[in-house]
Amino acid sequence: MKREELAAFLRTRCYGRKNAMKAEDLKHAAHTDGSLLRVQVNALRCRGVPIASGKEGYFYAETAGEIYATIRSLRKLQAGVEKAIVGLEGALADFGERQDPVGGRDG
């Protein structure tokens, strides 16, 4: 399912939190895998399509509150990823000089 088709599907079948669809069910309905589904949802969000999500699954936002809740969730995720990056950067001290993944020096 192409991005535009996914947006249309969510708008018609998953409008509002009450009609959310779990990722597992959505990936089957969209004939895609979980990784591609996340990429497509992200691309739609980046274009301003109000795809929201929560513990209930993905859905096309019906209210501004649903969008705000998704933004709060994404900000928490972002903060967690930032903490992980800082921790991993700290771990680099145990490895001596930094090296890039192919073995060359990075700094």
Buried (B, 14 or more C-beta within 10 A) or exposed (E): BEBEEBBEBBBEEBBEBEBBBEBEEBBEBBEBEEEBBBEBBEBBBEEEBBBBBEEBBBBBBBEEEBBEBBEEBEEEEEEEEEEEEEEEEEEEEEEEEEEEEEEEEEE
